[in-house]
Amino acid sequence: MKIIKKIIIGILALLVLLLVMALFIPNDYTVSVSETINQPKSVVFDYVKKIKNQEKYSVWVMQDPNVVMNYQGTDGTVGFKASWNSKDDNVGEGSQQITAVSDNRIDVDLHFERPMKGDDKAATFVEAISENQTKVTNEFYGHADYPINLLSVIGKKFVTDAQTQNLANLKKILEK
């Protein structure tokens, strides 16, 4: 009986510790990943502003070859919306909609239905380094309320790894 009591006290102490830790973790976070691509800015920007091109380099889209994609509007312009639905919970269901396009930035609103509901934002920045080199930066802006913000530490790593691979895939495509 004493062992069970110690186990229960240990579990409760761990839960309290985690809840206290979550008090010190911000609810909002940003993941930023960059890559240099050996192409002129115009070539890179014209490619990344089109959401449909993500089918060729996004690890999330490529994870499920049977994902159902739906598109509304004119790709690469404000208001364009791409929706996805996958039976694979690693891909899930959701949408992204272009909310702003300038000469060096594309902003999107992200809406997730599955595996977890949520709304976040992302942006892609395209900056000329030289005539034939362009820096692409993907940023993801996340939010998690307490105590779920404790999981944002894991979420940031997951998003960072995926965005790093996305940019490596993009580099391969555009430098062919």
ROGU-636777 format. One record per residue: residue number from 1; residue in one letter; y, z, x of N, C-alpha, C, O in turn. Coordinates in nm, 3 decimals. Atoms other than C-alpha are relative to their C-alpha. Example, Ala and Ser with C-alpha at 12.3 -4.5 7.8 and 13.67 -1.06 7.14 Angstrom:
! residues 2
 pos code  nnorth     nup   neast canorth    caup  caeast  cnorth     cup   ceast  onorth     oup   oeast
   1    a  -0.119   0.000   0.089  -0.450   0.780   1.230   0.120   0.000   0.090   0.118   0.066   0.194
   2    s  -0.119  -0.006  -0.082  -0.106   0.714   1.367   0.109   0.073  -0.077   0.220   0.090  -0.026
END
This chain:
! residues 176
 pos code  nnorth     nup   neast canorth    caup  caeast  cnorth     cup   ceast  onorth     oup   oeast
   1    m  -0.120   0.000   0.082   0.000   0.000   0.000   0.126   0.000   0.086   0.226  -0.064   0.051
   2    k  -0.115  -0.006  -0.089   0.237   0.079   0.290   0.031  -0.137   0.061   0.148  -0.171   0.081
   3    i  -0.020   0.133  -0.057   0.184  -0.269   0.436   0.070  -0.091  -0.100   0.162  -0.164  -0.064
   4    i  -0.064   0.081   0.104   0.275  -0.436   0.106   0.146   0.039  -0.016   0.233  -0.047  -0.032
   5    k  -0.138  -0.049   0.012   0.586  -0.219   0.082   0.085  -0.051   0.117   0.199  -0.091   0.096
   6    k  -0.072   0.049  -0.118   0.688  -0.317   0.438   0.025  -0.150  -0.010   0.132  -0.198   0.027
   7    i  -0.015   0.145   0.016   0.631  -0.686   0.361   0.111  -0.030  -0.101   0.196  -0.116  -0.077
   8    i  -0.103   0.020   0.103   0.845  -0.665   0.045   0.138   0.035   0.055   0.234  -0.038   0.032
   9    i  -0.128  -0.040  -0.060   1.122  -0.480   0.232   0.045  -0.105   0.102   0.163  -0.138   0.109
  10    g  -0.031   0.105  -0.099   1.105  -0.741   0.511   0.052  -0.126  -0.066   0.150  -0.185  -0.019
  11    i  -0.043   0.120   0.073   1.136  -1.029   0.264   0.139   0.021  -0.060   0.225  -0.067  -0.051
  12    l  -0.131  -0.030   0.057   1.428  -0.862   0.086   0.108   0.004   0.108   0.219  -0.046   0.086
  13    a  -0.096  -0.005  -0.111   1.602  -0.794   0.420   0.034  -0.141   0.047   0.150  -0.170   0.077
  14    l  -0.023   0.138  -0.040   1.559  -1.159   0.515   0.089  -0.072  -0.100   0.181  -0.145  -0.062
  15    l  -0.083   0.062   0.105   1.705  -1.274   0.182   0.144   0.049   0.009   0.237  -0.032  -0.002
  16    v  -0.135  -0.055  -0.012   2.004  -1.042   0.222   0.069  -0.060   0.123   0.186  -0.097   0.116
  17    l  -0.055   0.059  -0.123   2.057  -1.170   0.578   0.044  -0.144  -0.024   0.154  -0.184   0.016
  18    l  -0.034   0.140   0.029   2.050  -1.533   0.460   0.122  -0.010  -0.091   0.209  -0.095  -0.070
  19    l  -0.114   0.002   0.091   2.293  -1.460   0.177   0.129   0.040   0.072   0.235  -0.016   0.044
  20    v  -0.118  -0.038  -0.078   2.532  -1.288   0.417   0.040  -0.114   0.093   0.159  -0.144   0.107
  21    m  -0.030   0.115  -0.087   2.505  -1.580   0.662   0.070  -0.110  -0.078   0.165  -0.171  -0.028
  22    a  -0.059   0.106   0.082   2.590  -1.821   0.380   0.148   0.027  -0.031   0.224  -0.066  -0.056
  23    l  -0.141  -0.034   0.022   2.919  -1.634   0.329   0.089  -0.057   0.109   0.208  -0.081   0.085
  24    f  -0.078   0.045  -0.114   3.032  -1.758   0.671  -0.014  -0.149   0.029   0.045  -0.200   0.124
  25    i   0.018   0.144  -0.017   2.923  -2.120   0.637   0.094  -0.071  -0.098   0.092  -0.041  -0.217
  26    p  -0.093   0.070   0.090   3.192  -2.354   0.498  -0.073  -0.075  -0.111  -0.185  -0.122  -0.094
  27    n   0.056   0.076   0.112   3.129  -2.515   0.161   0.016  -0.150   0.021  -0.064  -0.229  -0.028
  28    d  -0.026   0.142  -0.026   3.276  -2.846   0.281  -0.031  -0.030   0.146  -0.005   0.050   0.235
  29    y   0.034   0.040  -0.136   3.155  -3.034   0.585   0.014  -0.151   0.014   0.008  -0.225  -0.084
  30    t  -0.012   0.142  -0.031   3.200  -3.370   0.754  -0.100  -0.034   0.109  -0.114   0.038   0.208
  31    v   0.086   0.056  -0.103   2.944  -3.571   0.947   0.065  -0.130   0.045   0.096  -0.216  -0.037
  32    s  -0.065   0.119  -0.055   3.096  -3.835   1.177  -0.084  -0.055   0.114  -0.115   0.016   0.209
  33    v   0.082   0.066  -0.101   2.894  -4.085   1.382   0.064  -0.134   0.033   0.108  -0.206  -0.057
  34    s  -0.064   0.126  -0.043   3.028  -4.380   1.587  -0.093  -0.081   0.087  -0.186  -0.029   0.150
  35    e   0.074   0.094  -0.083   2.888  -4.686   1.761   0.095  -0.113   0.038   0.180  -0.152  -0.042
  36    t  -0.078   0.116  -0.043   3.046  -4.967   1.962  -0.084  -0.124  -0.016  -0.199  -0.130   0.029
  37    i   0.070   0.125   0.026   2.950  -5.317   1.856   0.074  -0.112   0.073   0.196  -0.122   0.064
  38    n  -0.060   0.109  -0.078   3.010  -5.619   2.078   0.022  -0.123  -0.087  -0.046  -0.224  -0.075
  39    q  -0.045   0.108   0.087   3.175  -5.836   1.815   0.147   0.028  -0.034   0.191   0.143  -0.027
  40    p  -0.138  -0.023   0.041   3.535  -5.889   1.704   0.007   0.085  -0.127  -0.085   0.084  -0.209
  41    k  -0.020  -0.089   0.115   3.671  -5.644   1.447  -0.019  -0.075  -0.132  -0.081  -0.022  -0.224
  42    s   0.008   0.074   0.127   3.697  -5.913   1.176  -0.145  -0.026  -0.040  -0.179  -0.019  -0.158
  43    v   0.142   0.026   0.029   3.325  -5.997   1.204  -0.067   0.127  -0.050  -0.139   0.126  -0.150
  44    v   0.062  -0.127   0.036   3.221  -5.633   1.189   0.049   0.047  -0.136  -0.031   0.087  -0.221
  45    f  -0.056  -0.049   0.125   3.458  -5.540   0.907  -0.049  -0.082  -0.120  -0.083  -0.026  -0.224
  46    d   0.047   0.085   0.111   3.361  -5.841   0.692  -0.145   0.030  -0.036  -0.184   0.013  -0.152
  47    y   0.140  -0.032   0.026   2.996  -5.734   0.726  -0.016   0.138  -0.064  -0.088   0.152  -0.163
  48    v   0.023  -0.136   0.050   3.024  -5.359   0.667   0.068   0.028  -0.133   0.027   0.120  -0.204
  49    k  -0.066  -0.028   0.128   3.261  -5.379   0.371  -0.085  -0.045  -0.119  -0.058  -0.005  -0.233
  50    k   0.088   0.046   0.107   2.987  -5.551   0.169  -0.119   0.094  -0.010  -0.204   0.100   0.079
  51    i   0.105  -0.102   0.022   2.758  -5.283   0.028  -0.139  -0.064  -0.001  -0.235  -0.002   0.045
  52    k   0.132   0.065   0.006   2.476  -5.532  -0.030  -0.062  -0.016   0.138  -0.184  -0.018   0.152
  53    n   0.053   0.013  -0.137   2.445  -5.573   0.348  -0.074   0.125   0.045  -0.153   0.118   0.140
  54    q   0.070  -0.123  -0.037   2.325  -5.211   0.366  -0.151  -0.013  -0.019  -0.227   0.061   0.043
  55    e   0.144   0.023   0.019   1.988  -5.341   0.244  -0.067  -0.041   0.131  -0.189  -0.026   0.146
  56    k   0.054   0.048  -0.127   1.945  -5.481   0.598   0.005   0.104   0.111  -0.063   0.090   0.212
  57    y  -0.011  -0.096  -0.110   2.043  -5.174   0.800  -0.006   0.147  -0.041  -0.018   0.233   0.046
  58    s   0.001  -0.140   0.044   2.043  -4.855   0.588  -0.142   0.054  -0.006  -0.228  -0.001  -0.075
  59    v   0.135  -0.059  -0.001   1.742  -4.633   0.656  -0.041   0.048  -0.139  -0.160   0.048  -0.172
  60    w   0.034  -0.048   0.134   1.764  -4.497   0.302  -0.048  -0.113  -0.089  -0.148  -0.098  -0.159
  61    v   0.041   0.113   0.084   1.744  -4.836   0.132  -0.130  -0.059   0.051  -0.219  -0.093  -0.027
  62    m   0.119   0.064  -0.057   1.482  -4.970   0.373  -0.124   0.089  -0.010  -0.236   0.041   0.009
  63    q   0.114  -0.093   0.008   1.261  -4.661   0.325  -0.094  -0.036  -0.114  -0.214  -0.011  -0.105
  64    d   0.084   0.037   0.114   1.137  -4.792  -0.011   0.019  -0.148  -0.030   0.121  -0.186  -0.088
  65    p  -0.014   0.144   0.027   1.075  -5.168  -0.029   0.000  -0.033  -0.149   0.035  -0.144  -0.188
  66    n   0.004   0.023   0.145   1.032  -5.128  -0.407   0.120   0.062  -0.072   0.120   0.067  -0.195
  67    v  -0.118  -0.058   0.063   1.370  -4.962  -0.469   0.066  -0.106  -0.090   0.076  -0.223  -0.053
  68    v  -0.068   0.090   0.093   1.547  -5.115  -0.768   0.151   0.015   0.022   0.206   0.124   0.007
  69    m  -0.144   0.000  -0.026   1.906  -5.209  -0.684   0.071  -0.075  -0.114   0.024  -0.179  -0.161
  70    n  -0.085   0.065   0.099   2.175  -5.296  -0.940   0.142  -0.001   0.052   0.187   0.096   0.114
  71    y  -0.136   0.015  -0.051   2.523  -5.422  -0.862   0.094  -0.038  -0.113   0.058  -0.112  -0.205
  72    q  -0.104   0.032   0.099   2.843  -5.438  -1.065   0.130  -0.027   0.075   0.171   0.051   0.160
  73    g  -0.128   0.033  -0.060   3.164  -5.610  -0.962  -0.013  -0.095   0.117  -0.118  -0.155   0.140
  74    t  -0.006   0.089  -0.115   3.267  -5.807  -0.656  -0.018   0.082   0.127   0.063   0.169   0.158
  75    d   0.032  -0.077  -0.121   3.111  -5.679  -0.336   0.115  -0.006   0.100   0.177  -0.110   0.119
  76    g  -0.105  -0.008  -0.101   3.357  -5.564  -0.073   0.137   0.029  -0.056   0.236   0.031   0.018
  77    t  -0.130  -0.027   0.063   3.632  -5.486  -0.325  -0.005   0.133  -0.076  -0.112   0.182  -0.110
  78    v  -0.009  -0.126   0.074   3.754  -5.172  -0.499  -0.064  -0.017  -0.137  -0.039  -0.114  -0.208
  79    g   0.068   0.001   0.129   3.540  -5.094  -0.801  -0.144  -0.046   0.007  -0.222  -0.021  -0.085
  80    f   0.138   0.045  -0.012   3.220  -5.255  -0.673  -0.092   0.122   0.000  -0.066   0.221   0.068
  81    k   0.093  -0.112   0.013   2.926  -5.032  -0.762  -0.142  -0.047   0.026  -0.188  -0.145  -0.033
  82    a   0.142   0.025  -0.028   2.574  -5.032  -0.620  -0.078   0.122  -0.046  -0.047   0.235  -0.009
  83    s   0.085  -0.108   0.050   2.310  -4.825  -0.798  -0.142  -0.023   0.049  -0.186  -0.138   0.064
  84    w   0.138   0.012  -0.044   1.958  -4.752  -0.678  -0.087   0.096  -0.080  -0.042   0.200  -0.128
  85    n   0.098  -0.085   0.066   1.646  -4.609  -0.835  -0.134  -0.023   0.070  -0.183  -0.135   0.078
  86    s   0.125   0.008  -0.074   1.331  -4.532  -0.640  -0.096   0.108  -0.050  -0.054   0.218  -0.086
  87    k   0.102  -0.100   0.033   1.007  -4.358  -0.724  -0.021   0.095   0.117  -0.077   0.204   0.099
  88    d   0.009  -0.083  -0.120   1.020  -4.220  -0.369   0.116   0.100  -0.001   0.232   0.060   0.005
  89    d  -0.106  -0.102   0.008   1.213  -3.889  -0.387   0.082   0.010   0.128   0.189   0.071   0.126
  90    n  -0.082   0.004  -0.120   1.330  -3.941  -0.029   0.117  -0.097  -0.016   0.217  -0.087   0.054
  91    v  -0.105   0.097   0.031   1.538  -4.230  -0.168   0.071   0.044  -0.128   0.194   0.045  -0.134
  92    g  -0.056  -0.054   0.124   1.587  -4.097  -0.521   0.072  -0.101  -0.086   0.039  -0.220  -0.088
  93    e  -0.079   0.082   0.093   1.838  -4.229  -0.770   0.146   0.039   0.015   0.180   0.157   0.029
  94    g  -0.143  -0.028  -0.010   2.213  -4.263  -0.748   0.080  -0.127   0.006   0.032  -0.236  -0.026
  95    s  -0.088   0.116  -0.010   2.507  -4.491  -0.690   0.109   0.028   0.102   0.138   0.142   0.139
  96    q  -0.120  -0.010  -0.082   2.796  -4.563  -0.461   0.099  -0.103  -0.049   0.062  -0.215  -0.085
  97    q  -0.104   0.088   0.051   3.126  -4.715  -0.564   0.115  -0.003   0.100   0.162   0.101   0.146
  98    i  -0.113   0.015  -0.091   3.400  -4.855  -0.342   0.127   0.047  -0.071   0.159   0.000  -0.180
  99    t  -0.122  -0.055   0.060   3.720  -4.660  -0.409   0.126  -0.045   0.073   0.235  -0.038   0.017
 100    a  -0.116   0.049  -0.074   3.948  -4.800  -0.137  -0.047  -0.091   0.112  -0.150  -0.068   0.174
 101    v   0.025   0.092  -0.111   3.955  -5.089   0.110   0.134  -0.031   0.064   0.227  -0.075  -0.004
 102    s  -0.119   0.041  -0.073   4.217  -5.138   0.378  -0.046  -0.092   0.113  -0.162  -0.134   0.114
 103    d   0.040   0.092  -0.106   4.216  -5.353   0.691  -0.091   0.064   0.105  -0.144  -0.006   0.191
 104    n   0.088  -0.065  -0.097   4.018  -5.093   0.886  -0.084   0.114  -0.059  -0.143   0.192   0.015
 105    r   0.071  -0.114   0.061   3.858  -4.856   0.633  -0.053  -0.039  -0.139   0.012  -0.110  -0.215
 106    i   0.060   0.014   0.133   3.624  -4.857   0.333  -0.040   0.140  -0.044  -0.110   0.211   0.029
 107    d   0.036  -0.130   0.055   3.591  -4.546   0.114  -0.091  -0.021  -0.120  -0.072  -0.113  -0.199
 108    v   0.091   0.006   0.115   3.309  -4.485  -0.133  -0.022   0.138  -0.057  -0.019   0.239   0.014
 109    d   0.044  -0.120   0.069   3.222  -4.224  -0.390  -0.151  -0.011  -0.017  -0.201  -0.116  -0.058
 110    l   0.145  -0.003   0.013   2.855  -4.126  -0.388  -0.039   0.093  -0.115   0.015   0.203  -0.129
 111    h   0.051  -0.082   0.110   2.673  -3.998  -0.694  -0.152   0.002   0.010  -0.217  -0.103   0.015
 112    f   0.144  -0.016  -0.011   2.320  -3.860  -0.669  -0.055   0.062  -0.128  -0.002   0.161  -0.179
 113    e   0.070  -0.053   0.117   2.087  -3.804  -0.964  -0.128   0.072   0.040  -0.160   0.179  -0.011
 114    r   0.127  -0.051  -0.047   1.758  -3.742  -0.784  -0.008  -0.019   0.150   0.045  -0.118   0.200
 115    p   0.075  -0.117   0.041   1.614  -3.559  -0.601   0.089   0.119  -0.038   0.043   0.211  -0.105
 116    m  -0.093  -0.106   0.042   1.924  -3.336  -0.639   0.128  -0.066  -0.049   0.175  -0.164   0.009
 117    k  -0.127   0.051   0.051   2.235  -3.399  -0.846   0.112   0.039   0.095   0.110   0.147   0.155
 118    g  -0.115  -0.032  -0.084   2.558  -3.417  -0.656   0.095  -0.118   0.012   0.060  -0.232  -0.015
 119    d  -0.103   0.100  -0.023   2.877  -3.604  -0.579   0.063   0.028   0.135   0.103   0.140   0.165
 120    d  -0.060  -0.011  -0.132   3.010  -3.669  -0.231   0.083  -0.125   0.027   0.093  -0.213  -0.058
 121    k  -0.080   0.115  -0.040   3.231  -3.915  -0.047  -0.042  -0.043   0.139  -0.099   0.035   0.215
 122    a   0.028   0.053  -0.133   3.189  -4.137   0.256   0.106  -0.104   0.034   0.171  -0.159  -0.055
 123    a  -0.094   0.102  -0.045   3.404  -4.369   0.463  -0.055  -0.068   0.124  -0.130  -0.008   0.201
 124    t   0.032   0.075  -0.121   3.354  -4.638   0.725   0.131  -0.046   0.060   0.214  -0.107  -0.008
 125    f  -0.120   0.040  -0.072   3.624  -4.695   0.986  -0.038  -0.107   0.101  -0.141  -0.096   0.168
 126    v   0.026   0.108  -0.094   3.643  -5.013   1.193   0.125  -0.017   0.086   0.235  -0.042   0.035
 127    e  -0.114   0.000  -0.092   3.864  -5.014   1.503  -0.029  -0.094   0.118  -0.132  -0.082   0.184
 128    a   0.014   0.090  -0.114   3.913  -5.290   1.761   0.020   0.078   0.130   0.121   0.147   0.147
 129    i  -0.013  -0.059  -0.133   3.850  -5.164   2.113   0.057  -0.106   0.095   0.142  -0.077   0.180
 130    s  -0.049   0.116  -0.074   3.907  -5.506   2.265  -0.019  -0.121  -0.091  -0.057  -0.106  -0.207
 131    e   0.014   0.122   0.080   3.899  -5.866   2.147  -0.141  -0.018  -0.055  -0.160  -0.069  -0.166
 132    n   0.139   0.020   0.040   3.519  -5.863   2.132  -0.081   0.129  -0.007  -0.204   0.125   0.002
 133    q   0.069  -0.128   0.017   3.435  -5.494   2.092   0.066   0.078  -0.113   0.188   0.086  -0.123
 134    t  -0.048  -0.073   0.118   3.464  -5.286   1.777  -0.073   0.134  -0.010  -0.195   0.141   0.006
 135    k   0.058  -0.132   0.022   3.410  -4.916   1.719  -0.015   0.019  -0.152   0.082   0.006  -0.227
 136    v   0.027  -0.028   0.141   3.247  -4.837   1.383  -0.031   0.149  -0.011  -0.114   0.201   0.063
 137    t   0.025  -0.141   0.024   3.258  -4.480   1.256  -0.036   0.019  -0.146   0.037  -0.023  -0.236
 138    n   0.041  -0.037   0.136   3.066  -4.362   0.951   0.025   0.148  -0.017  -0.015   0.229   0.066
 139    e  -0.022  -0.141   0.030   3.180  -4.038   0.794  -0.055   0.031  -0.138  -0.042  -0.048  -0.232
 140    f   0.054  -0.050   0.127   3.010  -3.841   0.518   0.068   0.134  -0.025   0.070   0.221   0.063
 141    y  -0.070  -0.123   0.037   3.203  -3.568   0.337  -0.082   0.072  -0.106  -0.088   0.029  -0.221
 142    g   0.089  -0.072   0.089   2.970  -3.315   0.181   0.061   0.129  -0.051   0.155   0.183   0.007
 143    h  -0.041  -0.127   0.059   3.016  -3.010  -0.038  -0.124   0.069  -0.056  -0.208   0.006  -0.120
 144    a   0.109  -0.079   0.056   2.774  -2.732  -0.125   0.054   0.139  -0.034   0.111   0.207   0.052
 145    d  -0.045  -0.132   0.042   2.856  -2.421  -0.325  -0.092   0.108   0.057  -0.207   0.083   0.091
 146    y   0.077  -0.116  -0.045   2.743  -2.075  -0.213  -0.109   0.028  -0.102  -0.080   0.020  -0.222
 147    p   0.057  -0.017  -0.133   2.457  -1.998  -0.146  -0.069  -0.125   0.054  -0.128  -0.122   0.162
 148    i   0.064   0.124  -0.043   2.331  -2.357  -0.126   0.062  -0.053   0.129   0.000  -0.131   0.201
 149    n  -0.064   0.044  -0.124   2.582  -2.412   0.156  -0.080   0.037   0.124  -0.060  -0.023   0.230
 150    l   0.087  -0.036  -0.111   2.327  -2.243   0.380  -0.086  -0.121   0.041  -0.117  -0.139   0.158
 151    l   0.082   0.118  -0.028   2.120  -2.562   0.351   0.080  -0.115   0.061   0.021  -0.211   0.111
 152    s  -0.081   0.109  -0.054   2.415  -2.778   0.462  -0.022  -0.016   0.150   0.000  -0.124   0.204
 153    v   0.031   0.009  -0.144   2.319  -2.699   0.823  -0.112  -0.102   0.021  -0.106  -0.185   0.111
 154    i   0.111   0.095  -0.007   1.994  -2.888   0.767   0.046  -0.137  -0.049   0.011  -0.239   0.010
 155    g  -0.050   0.126   0.056   2.168  -3.152   0.555   0.084  -0.078   0.100   0.074  -0.200   0.108
 156    k  -0.083   0.067  -0.100   2.419  -3.227   0.831  -0.087  -0.069   0.106  -0.058  -0.182   0.146
 157    k   0.090   0.059  -0.100   2.137  -3.289   1.080  -0.069  -0.123  -0.058  -0.080  -0.225   0.010
 158    f   0.067   0.111   0.068   1.955  -3.513   0.831   0.094  -0.121  -0.011   0.055  -0.233   0.020
 159    v  -0.098   0.108   0.017   2.270  -3.718   0.758   0.039  -0.058   0.136   0.051  -0.179   0.150
 160    t  -0.036   0.048  -0.135   2.364  -3.738   1.129  -0.108  -0.092   0.055  -0.078  -0.199   0.107
 161    d   0.111   0.082  -0.050   2.020  -3.872   1.223  -0.006  -0.134  -0.073  -0.025  -0.238  -0.009
 162    a   0.006   0.124   0.078   2.023  -4.128   0.941   0.117  -0.091   0.034   0.098  -0.212   0.052
 163    q  -0.118   0.082  -0.030   2.378  -4.246   1.014  -0.008  -0.058   0.141   0.033  -0.172   0.164
 164    t   0.018   0.050  -0.137   2.299  -4.278   1.386  -0.094  -0.120   0.000  -0.067  -0.220   0.066
 165    q   0.094   0.112   0.009   2.000  -4.499   1.302   0.062  -0.118  -0.074   0.041  -0.233  -0.035
 166    n  -0.067   0.108   0.073   2.205  -4.699   1.049   0.090  -0.081   0.094   0.088  -0.204   0.092
 167    l  -0.091   0.069  -0.092   2.464  -4.779   1.316  -0.076  -0.074   0.110  -0.034  -0.181   0.152
 168    a   0.084   0.072  -0.099   2.194  -4.869   1.570  -0.056  -0.128  -0.063  -0.058  -0.233   0.002
 169    n   0.050   0.119   0.070   2.043  -5.107   1.312   0.112  -0.103  -0.019   0.091  -0.222   0.001
 170    l  -0.115   0.089   0.019   2.388  -5.252   1.237   0.033  -0.070   0.130   0.057  -0.191   0.131
 171    k  -0.030   0.058  -0.133   2.453  -5.307   1.609  -0.098  -0.112   0.033  -0.056  -0.219   0.078
 172    k   0.101   0.102  -0.028   2.124  -5.499   1.646   0.026  -0.127  -0.082   0.017  -0.238  -0.030
 173    i  -0.023   0.116   0.088   2.205  -5.723   1.350   0.123  -0.078   0.045   0.117  -0.200   0.057
 174    l  -0.125   0.069  -0.030   2.563  -5.801   1.450   0.008  -0.054   0.143   0.090  -0.141   0.170
 175    e  -0.004   0.048  -0.138   2.492  -5.853   1.821  -0.104  -0.108   0.028  -0.119  -0.151   0.143
 176    k   0.099   0.108  -0.019   2.216  -6.115   1.766   0.069  -0.128   0.042   0.003  -0.229   0.063
END
